[in-house]
Amino acid sequence: METKRLNKAISETGYCSRRAADKLIEEGKVKVNGKIPELGTKVTANDTISVNGTVITKEVENIYLAFHKPVGITCTTERHVKGNIIDYINYPERIFPIGRLDKPSEGLIFMTNDGDIVNKILRSKNSHEKEYIVTVNRKITPDFIQRMGNGIPILETVTDKCKVSKINDTTFNIVLKQGLNRQIRRMCDYLGYEVKTLKRVRIMNISLKGIKKGEYRSFSAEELQEIQHSIAHSSKTEEAS
């Protein structure tokens, strides 16, 4: 039977990162089959893992959902936060979001219980595309489109070049491969524009098309296969934690 390091097995349940799992193991908060393990312990699917007395062993199949997040929902697993995404979806199994989408924004976000896939998708150097439609508070000029596409100085760096195209006088489409905090809003603000609405319509090969606001669907087998192929050579979770 396949064995894996204990910290990897914990991260794959979505409980925490491998680095955080190592800390829990060092603090004696983790047990395998009722016994306190050592760092580097290897486990199999038959072993029972618990943290602070709660069993976290993964017993369900991997879940991959494409969710259309409405405005006002917060992408956090903290259940005490009002309007958190977990309570909103109310999925029967434990899942968590891959990445974030601002509370004032709407659109596509992935939900999963597969902790191993999360960091592989999130690593910016893997160049995974995310597409948005953005409406601003005043007329879009050719200069705005050009400067947005060439890079904007925010957060002590300059954003990577990206694809930007005008849809109408106040709406544009932008495709990013970065994931800086509130990146599009900060870019627009630097150029003197205020974002009125922001909608993510695509992540990698999966589109928001056909998913009503507040609803979700499972990845198709073809979609999942393409994603797995695209992240096959991504950094491992331990390196990306």
Secondary structure, 3 states (H helix, E strand, C coil): CCCEEHHHHHHHCCCCCHHHHHHHHHCCCEEECCECCCCCCEECCCCCEEECCEECCCCCCCCEEEEEECCCCECCCCCCCCCEHHHHHCCCCCCEEECCCCCCCEEEEEEECCHHHHHHHHCHHHCCCEEEEEEECCCCCHHHHHHHHHCCEECCEECCCCEEEEEECCEEEEEECCCCCCHHHHHHHHCCCCEEEEEEEEECCEECCCCCCCCEEECCHHHHHHHHHHCCCCCCHHHHC
